[in-house]
Amino acid sequence: MKNISKQELAQTGESLAADFLVTNGYKVLCRNFRVKQGEIDLIVEKDQQLIFVEVKTRSYHSIQSALENVSHKKQTHISNVAQVYCKQNPEFGKYNTRFDVIVVLFDAATGSYNISHYPDAFLPVFE
């Protein structure tokens, strides 16, 4: 298996996460929503819920390590960006919101990926 750059791995992970969500009935509204406060990897909706998704892709098998990388500081950034998205898109004003994490693990030996979805991974954090 050829070596894959961190950027390629991250892009592949985000694409796989988006495909996974679509397969499970979600509609992708936005990928890589960026504002000065930060970025959200995926914004999706399902059943009157607006869901902000952080995708962590790793080439080693440690879901715990990937989840720990969604630190309090990262949660604050995501929450602030989500607030900007909601202000810019008032049509979602009556939707409930939640924050999910998807961990994509790449196995270099087999070239395969494993996806773990954590709905409601954290509550919004504002400082």
N, C-alpha and C positions, 0 to 999 in steps of 0.2 A: 504494500500500500504506500503510495507517495505521501511525503510530508505535506501537511496542510497548514497554511498560515493561520494565525489567530483571527485575522480579519475574515478570511474565507470560512473558517469554522463558525465564527459568529454569524455571518450572513446565512450560511447553510442552516444553522440552528434556528434563526428567526423564520426562515422560509418553512422549515419543517414544523415549527410551532404554529405558524399561520395555517398551514395545510391541516394539521391536527385539529385545530379549532374549527375550521370550516367543515371538516368531516364530522365533527361532533355538534353541528347545528349552529355555530356562531357565524356572524357576518363581520368580516374585517372592514372597519371603517377607515383606519389609518395605520400606516407603518412608519416608524421612526419620526414621530411628531416631535419637532424641535422648536423650542423657544429659548429665550435667554436664561430661564430658570433651570433648563435641563432638557431631557429627552425621555419619551416613553416609547418602548419598542413596538408594542402593538396596542391598538385601541379597537375593541370589538363590542358587539352588542348581541344580546340574546334575551328573549322573554322580558322586554322592558327593563333590561339591566345594561348599563354602560360599564364596560370592564376594561381596566387599565392593566396591561400585562407586561411584566418584566421577564425577559428571557435570559437565562444563564446557560451558556453552552460550554462544556468542558470536555477535554480529551482524556481525562482520568476519571475514574469512577468514584466520585465522592459527592453524593447529593447534598450531604450535610454541609460540606465546604461551599458548594454553590449557593445554598440557601443562606449561609452566614454572610455571603457577599452582598446580600440585600440588607445592608446595615441601616441603622436608624437614620443616618445622614442621607442614604440613598432613598429611603422611604419618604423622607421629607421632601427631597427633590421631586420624586414622582408625584407626591401629593400636590405640590405647588404647580407642577406642569398640568396635572389633571384639572386643577381649578381653572387654569387659563383656558384649557380645551373646552370646559363646560361654559365658560363665559363667551367664548368665540362661537359656540354651537348651542344656542339656546333651545333648539328643537329637542334636545335631550334633557331639558329641565325637569321633566316629571319622571325621568328614569331613576331607578336606584343605581348606585355605583358600588363597585367593589374593586379590589386590587388583588390580582392573581400573580403567581410566579410559575413559570414553566422552566424546568431543568431538562436540557438536552445533553445526554452523555454520548460521546463518540468513542467507539471501540476501534482503535487503529488496526488491531490484529484481524478483525473481520470486516472492517469498513462499514459497520452497522451503527445505527443510532437508536437510543432508547429515550423515550419522552415521558416525563413525569409532570403532571399538572396539579398545582396546588391552588384551588379556588379559595378566595377570601384569605390569602396568605398573611395580610396585615391590614390594619385599619389606617385611615389617612392620618398623617402626622404633620402638624403645622407649627412653625416656630416664629 
